[in-house]
Amino acid sequence: MQKKYWLCTICGDLHVGVNPPEICPTCHQSKEKYVEITFEEFEAELAKFKK
């Protein structure tokens, strides 16, 4: 199975896996709040934390 990149649309939590988590570990919203993003988008989100 290929890993996918997920972004919580509520809090910005990032997740790598086949599926998003059932519950966001940061804001406790359901998996429906996650959207699949590309690897490039994932890296751009990570870069925000490195500044």
Secondary structure, DSSP 8 states (H G I E B T S, - for coil): ---EEEEETTT--EEEESS--SB-TTT--BGGGEEEE-HHHHHHHHHHH--
